[in-house]
Amino acid sequence: MKYLKTALLVWALSVGTAFAGPQGFALHDTPQPVINVRFETEDGSRGDMEDFRGKVILVNVWATWCVPCREEMPTLDALQAELGGDRFEVVALSIDRAGSPVVRRFYDEIGVNNLKMYVDKTMLSMTALRTVGLPTTILIDAQGRELGRLVGPAEWDDPEMVSFLRGFIE
């Protein structure tokens, strides 16, 4: 754990990050560019990050085999229920190589009702988004720039977190 914290601190300092948000959410001093990551939706159609231009998004890179990811998913679903709409969306981006069927089973198993399904079976999004572990959650503004991130699980429906994120939407 000590090495992970050190690695995260080195990464944060290298990209000009100031720790400012709840639950360890790290905000950048200035917005950072984001590579246009590609994914598939549940119906097999292809999409990419450009599809969300004009909307603030919270991209959560996760997998069904990741225990902390599984535990935080209900809170992401609740966050989408509370804040989701024309101006904000939680983008739960699964990196499961088995694709949509395994993600659908998981969503059904835990009762995810508000999140759409986005899957990157290639796992290339992990490199493109500079993830160092799962889950990694990235806040992206309406212009497609990274505002900050949180590495590790969080309680996304916590009132302080909801208020924090609402400030970027309004």
Sequence and secondary structure as in RCSB ss.txt:
>XXXX:A:sequence
MKYLKTALLVWALSVGTAFAGPQGFALHDTPQPVINVRFETEDGSRGDMEDFRGKVILVNVWATWCVPCREEMPT
LDALQAELGGDRFEVVALSIDRAGSPVVRRFYDEIGVNNLKMYVDKTMLSMTALRTVGLPTTILIDAQGRELGRL
VGPAEWDDPEMVSFLRGFIE
>XXXX:A:secstr
 HHHHHHHHHHHHHTTEEE SGGG EEEEEEEE    EEEETTS EEEGGGGTTSEEEEEEE TT HHHHHHHHH
HHHHHHHH SSSEEEEEEE  TT HHHHHHHHHHHT  S   EE TT HHHHHTT  SSSEEEEE TTSEEEEEE
ES   TTSHHHHHHHHHHH 
